[in-house]
Every structure is written in C-alpha cells, then in structure tokens.
Amino acid sequence: MSPAKIATLTALPVALVAGLVVFWVLGGFPQQPKPASVSAVQVEAAPLDPDTATVCRALTAKLPSTLGGLDRRPVTAGNEQNAAFGDPAIVLSCGTAKPAIPQNAQLLGLSNVCWFPEERGDQTVWQTVDRKVPLRVVVPKAVDGSWVVNLSASITETVPAADPGPVHC
C-alpha cells in the first residue's frame, strides 16, 4: 500500500472524530428535554362564600388544559379555586383579597381584563381590578409574563365585570 493511501485511511477517521467532537462542543447534539413536572403545586385555599365559590368553580372548569404549551398541573388545595400551569408554575387563584392599588400604579387592560401587575422578588403578581371576584396570577420571572392574556377569554366568560372605581385601565 502506498504511503498516500495509508495517510488517507488514517486521516479520514481522525478528521471524522475531530469533526464530531467540535460539533458536540458547539451544542450540535440535541439535549433530552426536561420531563414536564406532574407533581402538585403548593397553593393555599382561602374559604369562599357560596357566590364566590360558584364563580371560581365556573372559571377553573373553563380553563384550558394547556396554557400556551404549558400543561396544567394539579394543586395541593382548592381545586375549585386554584389552577397551575407549567414548571416553574404559573398559578391562578380565584377569590383572593382585593389588591390595594397605589394612585400612581400602572394598570394594564389586556383582552378586556384590567390587571395590576406588581414585581415581587423573583415573580410578577398580576391581580384583576375590574372583576366582582378578584383573581391573582403569579408568574415566575423564569416564565414569560404574557400568559395572563391567554387566561382572559376564560375570565371574561365566567367572572362578571365590576366597576373598578377611581382607577382606569
């Protein structure tokens, strides 16, 4: 065998291995996706009066099984008033306390729901200001906050609007 053929037969596998190593280092091999968590999300369930409980049950029954690709997860308490989606979890709570809204607060009207967003450490807490039954959605910073818009259709169908008072969206 000629020296040129030997060099070619040796260089070809070495080049192939080197190419695969470079491809792998640069992130070319897909990672296995992290399995979606199906464990229950820790939530609290405040006592609800009968009218509020009826509205909250209607809302949670109307919520989708996925929220923009985030699967719905079980909650540890108050299935009739709480819902969670994704990991880290976006948590919706129905029948919460009405928020105290500062005079200079920026309110956001999103798909016919008026929201008061408030940054709290590593999460944003969105609270409705124009519903007869107050709602709160806690969105971790690791998750895009636009998910509250995806909840609007269920909210407007099931939770009656109320006069927000002196605040305006």
N, C-alpha and C positions, 0 to 999 in steps of 0.2 A: 504494500500500500504506500502511496506517495505521501510525503510529508504534508502536502497541501490538503489531502483528504483527511489525514489524521487531525490536522489543526481544525478543519471544518467540523468534523464529527465531535471534537472536544468543545469547540467554541459554541456550537449551537445549543446544547443543553445548558451550558453555563449562562449564556445570554437569556435563555428562556427562564431559568430560575431567577436571575437578577431582575428581569422584567416583572415577574410575578411578585417579587419582594417589594419593588418600587410601587407597583400597583396597590398592594396591600397597605403599605405605609401611607400612601396618599388617600386611603379610605375607599379604595375601589371595591372591596368585598362588602356586601350589604350585611348590616347587623341584624340579628334576630330582634324583632320588635318586642318591647317590654309587654308582657301579657297584661291586659286590662284588669284592674282590680275589681273584684266582685264582692269584696268584704263590705260589711255595713259601715256607713259613715256615721260617726258620733254626732248626734244632734240632741237638742233639748226640745221638749214638747210642753209648751205652756198650756194651762187649762183654757178652754174655749167655751164661750156661751153658745147655746144651741144655734142661733142665727149665723154666727161666725163659723162654727163647725160645718154648717151646711155649705157655706160659700167655699171654705177651704177644701172640703171633700170634692166639690164640683171642679175646683181648679186642679187638684192633684190627679183627678181622674182624666182630665183633659190634656194634661202634659204629655209630650211625646216620649217615646221610649229611648230616643236618641236626641241629643241637642247639638246640632251641627257636627255630627260624627262622634260625640261623646256619649257613651252608653249610660243609661240610667242605672243607679246603684241603690241597693236597699239602705234604709236609715235605721238607726237604733231605737228611735222613739218617734211617735206621732206620724205614722204613715199617711194619715188623713190630712196632715198639715205641712209636712216637710217632704222635700224631694232633693236628690243629689245626682249629679252627672259628672262623669269623668274622674281622672286621677292625676293631679290633686283635684278634689271635688269642688264643683260649683254647687252651693247649697241654697235652695229656695225655702223660705219659711213663711207661712201664712198665719195671719192673726197675731202679728208682732205688735209691740208698742209703737205708737205714732212717733216719728222722729221729731226731735227739736231742731228746727231749721233756722240757722243764723240768717239775719237780714241780708247779708251780702253773699249768701250761698248761690252757687251756680246750679240751676236746675236744668235738666235735660229732658225735652219731650222726644221720646223715641217710639214711633209707631203707636201713637195715641195713648201712651202711658207717660206720666210725668215722674221723673226719677230725681232723687237727691243722692248723688254719689259722694262718698267720703272715703279718703285714703286712711287706712288704719294699719300701720306697720306693713306687713307683707301681704295685705289683701285690700280690695276695694269693696266697701259695703254700699250696695245700691238699695235705696228704700223708696217705695212709692209715696207720693204725696197727694194723689188725686183719686184714691180708691176708698170705698166705705170700709173695707177690711184692709189694713196695712199689710204690705208684703216687704220682705227683705231678701236680697240675693247677695251672698258673699262669694266674691270671685278672687281666688288666689292670684297674686302677681304673676305667677308662672303660667297663667292661662289668659288668653286674650279676653278683655272685658266686653267685647261686642256681643257676647252670648245673651245679655239681657234683652236685646232686640228680638232674639228668637223665642223668647217667652211671651212677648207682647200679645200675640194672637190668642193664646190660651187665657191670658189675664183679661183682655177686653171682652172675651166671650163669657167669662164666668164671674168676674169680680166687678160689681157695679161701680160706676164712677161716682165721685163725690166732689163737692166744691172744695178746692184746695185752700180757700180762704184768701188771705192777702198775698200769697205767693203766686207767681205765674211761671209757666214753662215757656 
